[in-house]
């Protein structure tokens, strides 16, 4: 298992004029909740702390991942796989969509991002956090951490439906944001692990992003 420091790429910021030139697509009137309190939401309303958003990212028509229930923090940020924290408070949904699209272009080719307001089912929220499994797996998305905190890379991939035939299992990448804000990468060779040639099968932490690359042979 190899670990290397990783310096994040930063994509160009959108200015206010760019954002407001985009068309607004309204959402139905509804009652949503922020930090446990009901908040009346009107068509065309803005994102505010405590609200939940769902974020889906597709590339070439294929869903890369879907973050069903991400809560905007009291500081007005949204923490997402690969791109980390993004300031979203005070923006409309279409503006958040445009901003996230620009950020994900630093990591994905021509991403299509859909952002919506969401009301989570409390039974689906893990108090121990989540990891996100992306890439060549059958069901990419969030995997809740168990109370034992012993979820490994192979177990997370199994819960994501297993590897696709095109997956490269010898170079699975785990991206981790450390407590000091730095980002590191861990590489895991599950092929060698399955053959008994290696003991490595990294234990994951809340917020980790597991990416299974595609094999080109």
C-alpha positions in Angstrom: 0.0 0.0 0.0 1.5 3.2 -1.2 0.7 6.7 0.1 1.6 9.9 -1.5 0.7 13.6 -0.8 -1.6 15.2 -3.3 -1.9 18.8 -4.2 -5.4 19.7 -5.3 -6.0 21.2 -8.7 -8.1 24.3 -8.7 -10.4 25.1 -11.5 -11.3 28.7 -12.6 -13.9 30.4 -10.5 -17.2 31.5 -12.0 -18.0 35.1 -11.5 -21.5 36.5 -10.6 -22.2 37.6 -14.2 -21.4 34.1 -15.6 -23.7 32.5 -13.0 -26.7 34.8 -13.6 -26.6 34.3 -17.4 -27.7 30.7 -16.8 -31.4 29.8 -17.0 -33.1 29.2 -13.7 -35.2 26.0 -13.5 -37.5 26.2 -10.5 -38.4 23.4 -8.1 -41.9 22.7 -6.6 -42.9 24.5 -3.5 -42.3 22.3 -0.5 -41.5 22.3 3.2 -37.9 21.3 3.9 -35.9 21.2 7.1 -32.7 22.9 8.3 -31.0 21.6 11.5 -34.3 19.9 12.5 -36.5 23.0 12.0 -39.1 23.3 9.2 -38.2 25.9 6.6 -40.8 27.1 4.0 -39.2 26.9 0.6 -40.4 29.1 -2.2 -39.8 28.6 -5.9 -36.5 30.2 -6.8 -35.3 30.3 -3.2 -31.6 30.2 -2.3 -29.4 27.6 -0.6 -28.9 28.2 3.1 -27.1 26.5 6.0 -28.8 23.4 7.3 -30.6 22.5 4.1 -29.9 19.1 2.4 -28.9 18.9 -1.3 -28.6 15.9 -3.6 -25.8 15.9 -6.1 -25.6 13.6 -9.1 -22.6 13.5 -11.5 -22.7 11.8 -14.8 -20.0 11.4 -17.4 -20.8 10.2 -21.0 -24.3 9.2 -19.9 -23.1 7.0 -17.1 -23.6 7.9 -13.4 -20.3 8.4 -11.7 -21.8 8.9 -8.3 -24.8 10.3 -6.5 -24.6 12.1 -3.1 -28.2 11.8 -1.9 -28.2 13.8 1.3 -25.4 16.3 1.8 -26.2 19.0 4.4 -25.0 22.6 4.0 -22.9 23.4 7.1 -23.5 26.3 9.4 -20.6 28.0 7.6 -22.5 27.7 4.3 -20.3 25.0 2.7 -21.0 21.7 1.0 -18.4 18.9 1.4 -18.2 16.6 -1.7 -16.0 13.8 -3.0 -12.9 14.9 -4.9 -13.5 18.6 -4.8 -13.9 19.0 -1.0 -15.6 22.0 0.5 -17.5 24.5 -1.7 -19.2 27.7 -0.6 -22.8 27.5 -1.6 -24.9 29.5 0.9 -26.8 32.4 -0.8 -26.7 30.8 -4.3 -29.6 29.5 -6.3 -29.7 25.8 -7.3 -28.7 26.6 -10.9 -25.8 28.6 -9.6 -24.6 25.8 -7.4 -25.0 23.4 -10.3 -22.7 25.6 -12.5 -20.2 26.1 -9.8 -19.9 22.3 -9.1 -19.7 21.6 -12.8 -16.6 23.8 -13.1 -15.0 22.2 -10.0 -15.5 18.7 -11.2 -14.0 19.5 -14.6 -10.6 19.4 -12.9 -11.2 15.7 -12.3 -13.8 14.4 -14.8 -14.2 14.8 -18.6 -17.2 16.9 -19.4 -19.2 16.2 -16.2 -23.0 16.7 -16.1 -24.0 17.7 -12.6 -27.6 17.8 -11.3 -28.2 19.5 -7.9 -31.6 19.4 -6.1 -33.0 20.1 -2.7 -33.5 16.9 -0.7 -35.3 15.8 2.5 -33.4 12.8 3.9 -34.9 9.8 5.5 -33.3 9.7 9.0 -33.0 5.9 8.8 -30.5 6.2 5.9 -28.1 8.6 7.7 -25.1 6.9 9.3 -23.9 8.5 12.6 -20.4 7.2 11.8 -20.2 8.8 8.3 -19.8 7.5 4.8 -17.2 6.6 2.2 -17.8 7.1 -1.5 -17.0 4.4 -4.1 -16.5 5.6 -7.7 -15.3 4.3 -11.0 -15.7 0.8 -12.4 -18.1 -0.7 -9.8 -21.7 -1.7 -10.4 -23.4 0.7 -8.0 -21.2 3.8 -7.4 -22.2 6.0 -4.5 -22.0 6.3 -0.7 -21.4 3.4 1.6 -22.1 3.9 5.4 -19.4 3.2 7.9 -20.3 0.5 10.4 -20.1 1.2 14.2 -16.9 -1.0 14.3 -15.1 1.4 11.9 -13.4 -1.5 10.2 -14.7 -1.1 6.6 -12.0 -2.1 4.2 -11.5 -1.2 0.5 -12.6 -4.7 -0.6 -15.7 -4.6 1.6 -16.7 -1.2 0.4 -16.4 -2.3 -3.2 -18.5 -5.4 -2.5 -21.2 -3.2 -1.0 -21.0 -1.1 -4.1 -22.0 -4.2 -6.2 -18.5 -5.5 -6.9 -16.1 -4.7 -9.7 -17.0 -4.5 -13.3 -15.2 -6.6 -15.8 -13.3 -3.6 -17.1 -11.9 -2.6 -13.6 -8.2 -2.4 -12.9 -8.0 -4.0 -9.4 -4.3 -3.7 -9.1 -4.3 0.1 -8.6 -7.3 1.2 -6.6 -6.9 4.8 -5.3 -8.2 6.0 -2.0 -8.3 9.8 -1.6 -8.3 11.1 2.0 -8.6 14.5 3.4 -6.5 14.7 6.6 -7.4 16.7 9.7 -5.0 19.5 8.8 -6.8 20.0 5.5 -4.1 18.3 3.3 -5.2 15.6 0.8 -3.3 12.3 0.5 -3.7 9.2 -1.8 -3.3 5.6 -0.9 -3.0 2.9 -3.6 -4.2 -0.6 -2.9 -3.5 -3.7 -5.0 -6.5 -5.9 -4.4 -5.4 -8.4 -7.1 -2.2 -9.2 -5.1 -4.3 -9.3 -1.9 -6.7 -11.9 -3.3 -3.7 -14.0 -4.4 -2.2 -13.9 -0.9 0.8 -12.0 -2.2 0.0 -9.0 -0.1 -1.8 -8.2 3.2 -2.8 -4.8 2.2 -6.5 -3.9 2.2 -6.8 -0.4 3.7 -9.3 0.4 6.4 -11.3 3.3 5.4 -12.2 6.5 7.3 -15.3 8.7 7.0 -15.0 10.9 4.0 -12.6 8.7 2.0 -13.2 8.4 -1.7 -12.4 5.0 -3.3 -11.8 5.2 -7.1 -11.5 2.0 -9.2 -9.9 2.9 -12.5 -10.6 1.2 -15.9 -8.3 -1.3 -17.4 -7.3 -0.6 -21.0 -6.3 -4.1 -22.0 
